[in-house]
């Protein structure tokens, strides 16, 4: 009977250790996955913003009464 009384706390400790281990692995996977997602989103936003900046036409000249009409698309002359 004495051996059974000594083993009583083993299952509680083992469950606690397993729970902490599984939780640590899941949190690590979550952090790595989230970091990858954020990095991908950041690079996509940077590419989109650079694309917008390269496609933008120069600002319209300012007149004495305010801003003039927006500049129209210019076609290269051949």
MARBATI-965414 format. One record per atom (N, C-alpha, C, CB): residue number from 1; atom name; x, y, z; residue in one letter. Coordinates in nm, 3 decimals, m for minus. Glycine has a CB too. Layout:
% residues N
+-----+------+---------+---------+---------+------+
| pos | site |       X |       Y |       Z | code |
+-----+------+---------+---------+---------+------+
| NUM |   CA |       X |       Y |       Z |    A |
...
+-----+------+---------+---------+---------+------+
This chain:
% residues 78
+-----+------+---------+---------+---------+------+
| pos | site |       X |       Y |       Z | code |
+-----+------+---------+---------+---------+------+
|   1 |    N |   0.080 |  m0.120 |   0.000 |    X |
|   1 |   CA |   0.000 |   0.000 |   0.000 |    X |
|   1 |    C |   0.085 |   0.127 |   0.000 |    X |
|   1 |   CB |  m0.091 |   0.000 |   0.118 |    X |
|   2 |    N |   0.201 |   0.119 |   0.056 |    X |
|   2 |   CA |   0.285 |   0.236 |   0.069 |    X |
|   2 |    C |   0.329 |   0.289 |  m0.069 |    X |
|   2 |   CB |   0.409 |   0.203 |   0.154 |    X |
|   3 |    N |   0.352 |   0.203 |  m0.166 |    X |
|   3 |   CA |   0.396 |   0.243 |  m0.300 |    X |
|   3 |    C |   0.287 |   0.321 |  m0.372 |    X |
|   3 |   CB |   0.436 |   0.121 |  m0.383 |    X |
|   4 |    N |   0.163 |   0.283 |  m0.354 |    X |
|   4 |   CA |   0.052 |   0.354 |  m0.418 |    X |
|   4 |    C |   0.037 |   0.495 |  m0.363 |    X |
|   4 |   CB |  m0.078 |   0.277 |  m0.400 |    X |
|   5 |    N |   0.057 |   0.514 |  m0.238 |    X |
|   5 |   CA |   0.045 |   0.647 |  m0.179 |    X |
|   5 |    C |   0.156 |   0.738 |  m0.229 |    X |
|   5 |   CB |   0.050 |   0.638 |  m0.026 |    X |
|   6 |    N |   0.272 |   0.685 |  m0.259 |    X |
|   6 |   CA |   0.384 |   0.765 |  m0.308 |    X |
|   6 |    C |   0.362 |   0.807 |  m0.454 |    X |
|   6 |   CB |   0.515 |   0.687 |  m0.295 |    X |
|   7 |    N |   0.287 |   0.729 |  m0.529 |    X |
|   7 |   CA |   0.263 |   0.758 |  m0.671 |    X |
|   7 |    C |   0.147 |   0.854 |  m0.694 |    X |
|   7 |   CB |   0.237 |   0.631 |  m0.746 |    X |
|   8 |    N |   0.079 |   0.891 |  m0.591 |    X |
|   8 |   CA |  m0.040 |   0.975 |  m0.608 |    X |
|   8 |    C |  m0.008 |   1.110 |  m0.673 |    X |
|   8 |   CB |  m0.105 |   0.998 |  m0.474 |    X |
|   9 |    N |   0.097 |   1.174 |  m0.633 |    X |
|   9 |   CA |   0.129 |   1.307 |  m0.685 |    X |
|   9 |    C |   0.197 |   1.306 |  m0.820 |    X |
|   9 |   CB |   0.216 |   1.379 |  m0.587 |    X |
|  10 |    N |   0.237 |   1.190 |  m0.869 |    X |
|  10 |   CA |   0.311 |   1.181 |  m0.996 |    X |
|  10 |    C |   0.222 |   1.224 |  m1.113 |    X |
|  10 |   CB |   0.363 |   1.038 |  m1.018 |    X |
|  11 |    N |   0.099 |   1.179 |  m1.115 |    X |
|  11 |   CA |   0.013 |   1.212 |  m1.228 |    X |
|  11 |    C |  m0.018 |   1.362 |  m1.232 |    X |
|  11 |   CB |  m0.117 |   1.132 |  m1.221 |    X |
|  12 |    N |  m0.031 |   1.425 |  m1.119 |    X |
|  12 |   CA |  m0.056 |   1.570 |  m1.115 |    X |
|  12 |    C |   0.065 |   1.646 |  m1.168 |    X |
|  12 |   CB |  m0.088 |   1.615 |  m0.971 |    X |
|  13 |    N |   0.183 |   1.607 |  m1.123 |    X |
|  13 |   CA |   0.305 |   1.673 |  m1.169 |    X |
|  13 |    C |   0.328 |   1.648 |  m1.317 |    X |
|  13 |   CB |   0.426 |   1.623 |  m1.088 |    X |
|  14 |    N |   0.307 |   1.525 |  m1.362 |    X |
|  14 |   CA |   0.325 |   1.491 |  m1.502 |    X |
|  14 |    C |   0.227 |   1.569 |  m1.589 |    X |
|  14 |   CB |   0.307 |   1.339 |  m1.524 |    X |
|  15 |    N |   0.103 |   1.578 |  m1.548 |    X |
|  15 |   CA |   0.004 |   1.656 |  m1.622 |    X |
|  15 |    C |   0.041 |   1.803 |  m1.630 |    X |
|  15 |   CB |  m0.133 |   1.642 |  m1.558 |    X |
|  16 |    N |   0.092 |   1.856 |  m1.519 |    X |
|  16 |   CA |   0.134 |   1.996 |  m1.516 |    X |
|  16 |    C |   0.250 |   2.021 |  m1.613 |    X |
|  16 |   CB |   0.176 |   2.037 |  m1.373 |    X |
|  17 |    N |   0.349 |   1.933 |  m1.610 |    X |
|  17 |   CA |   0.465 |   1.947 |  m1.699 |    X |
|  17 |    C |   0.423 |   1.933 |  m1.844 |    X |
|  17 |   CB |   0.573 |   1.842 |  m1.665 |    X |
|  18 |    N |   0.339 |   1.837 |  m1.875 |    X |
|  18 |   CA |   0.292 |   1.818 |  m2.013 |    X |
|  18 |    C |   0.210 |   1.939 |  m2.059 |    X |
|  18 |   CB |   0.207 |   1.690 |  m2.023 |    X |
|  19 |    N |   0.126 |   1.993 |  m1.973 |    X |
|  19 |   CA |   0.047 |   2.110 |  m2.009 |    X |
|  19 |    C |   0.136 |   2.229 |  m2.038 |    X |
|  19 |   CB |  m0.052 |   2.144 |  m1.897 |    X |
|  20 |    N |   0.235 |   2.252 |  m1.952 |    X |
|  20 |   CA |   0.328 |   2.364 |  m1.976 |    X |
|  20 |    C |   0.409 |   2.344 |  m2.104 |    X |
|  20 |   CB |   0.423 |   2.379 |  m1.857 |    X |
|  21 |    N |   0.451 |   2.222 |  m2.130 |    X |
|  21 |   CA |   0.530 |   2.194 |  m2.251 |    X |
|  21 |    C |   0.447 |   2.217 |  m2.377 |    X |
|  21 |   CB |   0.582 |   2.049 |  m2.249 |    X |
|  22 |    N |   0.328 |   2.164 |  m2.379 |    X |
|  22 |   CA |   0.241 |   2.182 |  m2.497 |    X |
|  22 |    C |   0.207 |   2.329 |  m2.516 |    X |
|  22 |   CB |   0.112 |   2.098 |  m2.482 |    X |
|  23 |    N |   0.178 |   2.398 |  m2.408 |    X |
|  23 |   CA |   0.148 |   2.541 |  m2.417 |    X |
|  23 |    C |   0.267 |   2.619 |  m2.471 |    X |
|  23 |   CB |   0.107 |   2.596 |  m2.280 |    X |
|  24 |    N |   0.386 |   2.587 |  m2.425 |    X |
|  24 |   CA |   0.506 |   2.657 |  m2.473 |    X |
|  24 |    C |   0.527 |   2.633 |  m2.622 |    X |
|  24 |   CB |   0.630 |   2.610 |  m2.394 |    X |
|  25 |    N |   0.506 |   2.510 |  m2.667 |    X |
|  25 |   CA |   0.523 |   2.480 |  m2.810 |    X |
|  25 |    C |   0.418 |   2.555 |  m2.892 |    X |
|  25 |   CB |   0.511 |   2.327 |  m2.835 |    X |
|  26 |    N |   0.294 |   2.556 |  m2.848 |    X |
|  26 |   CA |   0.189 |   2.624 |  m2.923 |    X |
|  26 |    C |   0.212 |   2.775 |  m2.928 |    X |
|  26 |   CB |   0.053 |   2.596 |  m2.860 |    X |
|  27 |    N |   0.255 |   2.834 |  m2.818 |    X |
|  27 |   CA |   0.282 |   2.978 |  m2.817 |    X |
|  27 |    C |   0.399 |   3.010 |  m2.909 |    X |
|  27 |   CB |   0.311 |   3.027 |  m2.674 |    X |
|  28 |    N |   0.501 |   2.927 |  m2.909 |    X |
|  28 |   CA |   0.617 |   2.948 |  m2.997 |    X |
|  28 |    C |   0.575 |   2.942 |  m3.144 |    X |
|  28 |   CB |   0.727 |   2.844 |  m2.969 |    X |
|  29 |    N |   0.496 |   2.842 |  m3.178 |    X |
|  29 |   CA |   0.449 |   2.829 |  m3.317 |    X |
|  29 |    C |   0.364 |   2.949 |  m3.354 |    X |
|  29 |   CB |   0.367 |   2.698 |  m3.336 |    X |
|  30 |    N |   0.280 |   2.994 |  m3.264 |    X |
|  30 |   CA |   0.195 |   3.110 |  m3.290 |    X |
|  30 |    C |   0.279 |   3.236 |  m3.312 |    X |
|  30 |   CB |   0.099 |   3.132 |  m3.174 |    X |
|  31 |    N |   0.379 |   3.257 |  m3.230 |    X |
|  31 |   CA |   0.464 |   3.376 |  m3.245 |    X |
|  31 |    C |   0.544 |   3.373 |  m3.375 |    X |
|  31 |   CB |   0.559 |   3.387 |  m3.126 |    X |
|  32 |    N |   0.597 |   3.257 |  m3.409 |    X |
|  32 |   CA |   0.674 |   3.246 |  m3.535 |    X |
|  32 |    C |   0.582 |   3.267 |  m3.654 |    X |
|  32 |   CB |   0.743 |   3.107 |  m3.545 |    X |
|  33 |    N |   0.464 |   3.207 |  m3.652 |    X |
|  33 |   CA |   0.369 |   3.223 |  m3.763 |    X |
|  33 |    C |   0.321 |   3.365 |  m3.776 |    X |
|  33 |   CB |   0.251 |   3.131 |  m3.744 |    X |
|  34 |    N |   0.293 |   3.429 |  m3.664 |    X |
|  34 |   CA |   0.247 |   3.568 |  m3.667 |    X |
|  34 |    C |   0.358 |   3.660 |  m3.717 |    X |
|  34 |   CB |   0.200 |   3.613 |  m3.529 |    X |
|  35 |    N |   0.479 |   3.635 |  m3.674 |    X |
|  35 |   CA |   0.594 |   3.716 |  m3.721 |    X |
|  35 |    C |   0.611 |   3.705 |  m3.872 |    X |
|  35 |   CB |   0.723 |   3.672 |  m3.652 |    X |
|  36 |    N |   0.596 |   3.586 |  m3.924 |    X |
|  36 |   CA |   0.607 |   3.565 |  m4.069 |    X |
|  36 |    C |   0.496 |   3.639 |  m4.142 |    X |
|  36 |   CB |   0.602 |   3.414 |  m4.103 |    X |
|  37 |    N |   0.374 |   3.631 |  m4.090 |    X |
|  37 |   CA |   0.260 |   3.698 |  m4.152 |    X |
|  37 |    C |   0.279 |   3.849 |  m4.153 |    X |
|  37 |   CB |   0.129 |   3.661 |  m4.078 |    X |
|  38 |    N |   0.323 |   3.904 |  m4.041 |    X |
|  38 |   CA |   0.344 |   4.049 |  m4.031 |    X |
|  38 |    C |   0.454 |   4.092 |  m4.127 |    X |
|  38 |   CB |   0.379 |   4.090 |  m3.886 |    X |
|  39 |    N |   0.559 |   4.013 |  m4.138 |    X |
|  39 |   CA |   0.668 |   4.047 |  m4.229 |    X |
|  39 |    C |   0.621 |   4.046 |  m4.374 |    X |
|  39 |   CB |   0.785 |   3.949 |  m4.211 |    X |
|  40 |    N |   0.540 |   3.946 |  m4.411 |    X |
|  40 |   CA |   0.486 |   3.940 |  m4.547 |    X |
|  40 |    C |   0.395 |   4.060 |  m4.576 |    X |
|  40 |   CB |   0.409 |   3.809 |  m4.567 |    X |
|  41 |    N |   0.310 |   4.094 |  m4.480 |    X |
|  41 |   CA |   0.219 |   4.207 |  m4.499 |    X |
|  41 |    C |   0.298 |   4.337 |  m4.512 |    X |
|  41 |   CB |   0.120 |   4.216 |  m4.381 |    X |
|  42 |    N |   0.401 |   4.353 |  m4.431 |    X |
|  42 |   CA |   0.482 |   4.474 |  m4.435 |    X |
|  42 |    C |   0.550 |   4.490 |  m4.571 |    X |
|  42 |   CB |   0.588 |   4.471 |  m4.323 |    X |
|  43 |    N |   0.602 |   4.381 |  m4.626 |    X |
|  43 |   CA |   0.668 |   4.390 |  m4.756 |    X |
|  43 |    C |   0.567 |   4.419 |  m4.867 |    X |
|  43 |   CB |   0.745 |   4.261 |  m4.787 |    X |
|  44 |    N |   0.446 |   4.361 |  m4.856 |    X |
|  44 |   CA |   0.343 |   4.389 |  m4.957 |    X |
|  44 |    C |   0.300 |   4.535 |  m4.953 |    X |
|  44 |   CB |   0.221 |   4.299 |  m4.936 |    X |
|  45 |    N |   0.286 |   4.590 |  m4.834 |    X |
|  45 |   CA |   0.248 |   4.731 |  m4.821 |    X |
|  45 |    C |   0.357 |   4.820 |  m4.877 |    X |
|  45 |   CB |   0.220 |   4.767 |  m4.673 |    X |
|  46 |    N |   0.481 |   4.788 |  m4.849 |    X |
|  46 |   CA |   0.592 |   4.869 |  m4.900 |    X |
|  46 |    C |   0.594 |   4.867 |  m5.053 |    X |
|  46 |   CB |   0.727 |   4.817 |  m4.845 |    X |
|  47 |    N |   0.573 |   4.749 |  m5.112 |    X |
|  47 |   CA |   0.571 |   4.740 |  m5.258 |    X |
|  47 |    C |   0.454 |   4.818 |  m5.317 |    X |
|  47 |   CB |   0.563 |   4.592 |  m5.302 |    X |
|  48 |    N |   0.337 |   4.809 |  m5.253 |    X |
|  48 |   CA |   0.220 |   4.883 |  m5.301 |    X |
|  48 |    C |   0.242 |   5.033 |  m5.293 |    X |
|  48 |   CB |   0.096 |   4.844 |  m5.221 |    X |
|  49 |    N |   0.299 |   5.080 |  m5.182 |    X |
|  49 |   CA |   0.322 |   5.223 |  m5.166 |    X |
|  49 |    C |   0.425 |   5.273 |  m5.268 |    X |
|  49 |   CB |   0.370 |   5.254 |  m5.024 |    X |
|  50 |    N |   0.529 |   5.195 |  m5.292 |    X |
|  50 |   CA |   0.627 |   5.235 |  m5.392 |    X |
|  50 |    C |   0.565 |   5.237 |  m5.530 |    X |
|  50 |   CB |   0.748 |   5.141 |  m5.390 |    X |
|  51 |    N |   0.475 |   5.144 |  m5.556 |    X |
|  51 |   CA |   0.405 |   5.141 |  m5.684 |    X |
|  51 |    C |   0.319 |   5.265 |  m5.700 |    X |
|  51 |   CB |   0.320 |   5.015 |  m5.697 |    X |
|  52 |    N |   0.249 |   5.303 |  m5.594 |    X |
|  52 |   CA |   0.164 |   5.422 |  m5.599 |    X |
|  52 |    C |   0.250 |   5.546 |  m5.621 |    X |
|  52 |   CB |   0.081 |   5.435 |  m5.470 |    X |
|  53 |    N |   0.362 |   5.553 |  m5.553 |    X |
|  53 |   CA |   0.449 |   5.670 |  m5.568 |    X |
|  53 |    C |   0.508 |   5.679 |  m5.708 |    X |
|  53 |   CB |   0.561 |   5.665 |  m5.465 |    X |
|  54 |    N |   0.541 |   5.564 |  m5.768 |    X |
|  54 |   CA |   0.600 |   5.568 |  m5.902 |    X |
|  54 |    C |   0.496 |   5.600 |  m6.009 |    X |
|  54 |   CB |   0.668 |   5.435 |  m5.933 |    X |
|  55 |    N |   0.368 |   5.567 |  m5.983 |    X |
|  55 |   CA |   0.262 |   5.593 |  m6.079 |    X |
|  55 |    C |   0.204 |   5.733 |  m6.066 |    X |
|  55 |   CB |   0.152 |   5.492 |  m6.063 |    X |
|  56 |    N |   0.232 |   5.802 |  m5.959 |    X |
|  56 |   CA |   0.170 |   5.934 |  m5.934 |    X |
|  56 |    C |   0.227 |   6.037 |  m6.031 |    X |
|  56 |   CB |   0.194 |   5.979 |  m5.788 |    X |
|  57 |    N |   0.137 |   6.122 |  m6.080 |    X |
|  57 |   CA |   0.182 |   6.230 |  m6.166 |    X |
|  57 |    C |   0.225 |   6.347 |  m6.078 |    X |
|  57 |   CB |   0.071 |   6.273 |  m6.266 |    X |
|  58 |    N |   0.304 |   6.438 |  m6.130 |    X |
|  58 |   CA |   0.348 |   6.551 |  m6.049 |    X |
|  58 |    C |   0.228 |   6.638 |  m6.011 |    X |
|  58 |   CB |   0.454 |   6.634 |  m6.124 |    X |
|  59 |    N |   0.235 |   6.708 |  m5.900 |    X |
|  59 |   CA |   0.122 |   6.790 |  m5.858 |    X |
|  59 |    C |   0.096 |   6.903 |  m5.956 |    X |
|  59 |   CB |   0.147 |   6.846 |  m5.719 |    X |
|  60 |    N |  m0.031 |   6.944 |  m5.961 |    X |
|  60 |   CA |  m0.070 |   7.053 |  m6.051 |    X |
|  60 |    C |  m0.012 |   7.185 |  m5.998 |    X |
|  60 |   CB |  m0.225 |   7.062 |  m6.065 |    X |
|  61 |    N |   0.023 |   7.275 |  m6.088 |    X |
|  61 |   CA |   0.078 |   7.404 |  m6.043 |    X |
|  61 |    C |  m0.029 |   7.485 |  m5.969 |    X |
|  61 |   CB |   0.133 |   7.485 |  m6.163 |    X |
|  62 |    N |   0.014 |   7.562 |  m5.875 |    X |
|  62 |   CA |  m0.079 |   7.642 |  m5.795 |    X |
|  62 |    C |  m0.104 |   7.775 |  m5.864 |    X |
|  62 |   CB |  m0.022 |   7.664 |  m5.651 |    X |
|  63 |    N |  m0.231 |   7.815 |  m5.868 |    X |
|  63 |   CA |  m0.266 |   7.946 |  m5.925 |    X |
|  63 |    C |  m0.295 |   8.043 |  m5.811 |    X |
|  63 |   CB |  m0.390 |   7.934 |  m6.021 |    X |
|  64 |    N |  m0.323 |   8.166 |  m5.846 |    X |
|  64 |   CA |  m0.347 |   8.267 |  m5.742 |    X |
|  64 |    C |  m0.479 |   8.242 |  m5.668 |    X |
|  64 |   CB |  m0.347 |   8.406 |  m5.804 |    X |
|  65 |    N |  m0.573 |   8.171 |  m5.730 |    X |
|  65 |   CA |  m0.701 |   8.147 |  m5.665 |    X |
|  65 |    C |  m0.707 |   8.011 |  m5.596 |    X |
|  65 |   CB |  m0.813 |   8.156 |  m5.766 |    X |
|  66 |    N |  m0.606 |   7.933 |  m5.607 |    X |
|  66 |   CA |  m0.606 |   7.799 |  m5.547 |    X |
|  66 |    C |  m0.542 |   7.701 |  m5.641 |    X |
|  66 |   CB |  m0.748 |   7.754 |  m5.510 |    X |
|  67 |    N |  m0.576 |   7.579 |  m5.623 |    X |
|  67 |   CA |  m0.517 |   7.475 |  m5.708 |    X |
|  67 |    C |  m0.588 |   7.469 |  m5.842 |    X |
|  67 |   CB |  m0.524 |   7.338 |  m5.639 |    X |
|  68 |    N |  m0.512 |   7.444 |  m5.946 |    X |
|  68 |   CA |  m0.570 |   7.432 |  m6.079 |    X |
|  68 |    C |  m0.625 |   7.290 |  m6.098 |    X |
|  68 |   CB |  m0.465 |   7.465 |  m6.189 |    X |
|  69 |    N |  m0.685 |   7.268 |  m6.211 |    X |
|  69 |   CA |  m0.741 |   7.137 |  m6.243 |    X |
|  69 |    C |  m0.628 |   7.034 |  m6.246 |    X |
|  69 |   CB |  m0.817 |   7.139 |  m6.379 |    X |
|  70 |    N |  m0.658 |   6.910 |  m6.213 |    X |
|  70 |   CA |  m0.554 |   6.807 |  m6.212 |    X |
|  70 |    C |  m0.494 |   6.788 |  m6.352 |    X |
|  70 |   CB |  m0.610 |   6.673 |  m6.161 |    X |
|  71 |    N |  m0.367 |   6.757 |  m6.352 |    X |
|  71 |   CA |  m0.297 |   6.736 |  m6.479 |    X |
|  71 |    C |  m0.350 |   6.610 |  m6.546 |    X |
|  71 |   CB |  m0.144 |   6.725 |  m6.457 |    X |
|  72 |    N |  m0.363 |   6.614 |  m6.677 |    X |
|  72 |   CA |  m0.409 |   6.497 |  m6.751 |    X |
|  72 |    C |  m0.290 |   6.408 |  m6.782 |    X |
|  72 |   CB |  m0.482 |   6.539 |  m6.883 |    X |
|  73 |    N |  m0.319 |   6.285 |  m6.817 |    X |
|  73 |   CA |  m0.211 |   6.192 |  m6.848 |    X |
|  73 |    C |  m0.139 |   6.239 |  m6.974 |    X |
|  73 |   CB |  m0.266 |   6.049 |  m6.867 |    X |
|  74 |    N |  m0.013 |   6.237 |  m6.968 |    X |
|  74 |   CA |   0.068 |   6.281 |  m7.081 |    X |
|  74 |    C |   0.119 |   6.161 |  m7.157 |    X |
|  74 |   CB |   0.185 |   6.370 |  m7.036 |    X |
|  75 |    N |   0.111 |   6.168 |  m7.289 |    X |
|  75 |   CA |   0.164 |   6.061 |  m7.370 |    X |
|  75 |    C |   0.297 |   6.104 |  m7.427 |    X |
|  75 |   CB |   0.066 |   6.021 |  m7.483 |    X |
|  76 |    N |   0.393 |   6.015 |  m7.430 |    X |
|  76 |   CA |   0.525 |   6.052 |  m7.484 |    X |
|  76 |    C |   0.515 |   6.081 |  m7.633 |    X |
|  76 |   CB |   0.628 |   5.940 |  m7.458 |    X |
|  77 |    N |   0.581 |   6.187 |  m7.673 |    X |
|  77 |   CA |   0.579 |   6.221 |  m7.817 |    X |
|  77 |    C |   0.689 |   6.143 |  m7.887 |    X |
|  77 |   CB |   0.599 |   6.376 |  m7.839 |    X |
|  78 |    N |   0.656 |   6.096 |  m8.006 |    X |
|  78 |   CA |   0.753 |   6.010 |  m8.079 |    X |
|  78 |    C |   0.835 |   6.090 |  m8.174 |    X |
|  78 |   CB |   0.682 |   5.901 |  m8.154 |    X |
+-----+------+---------+---------+---------+------+
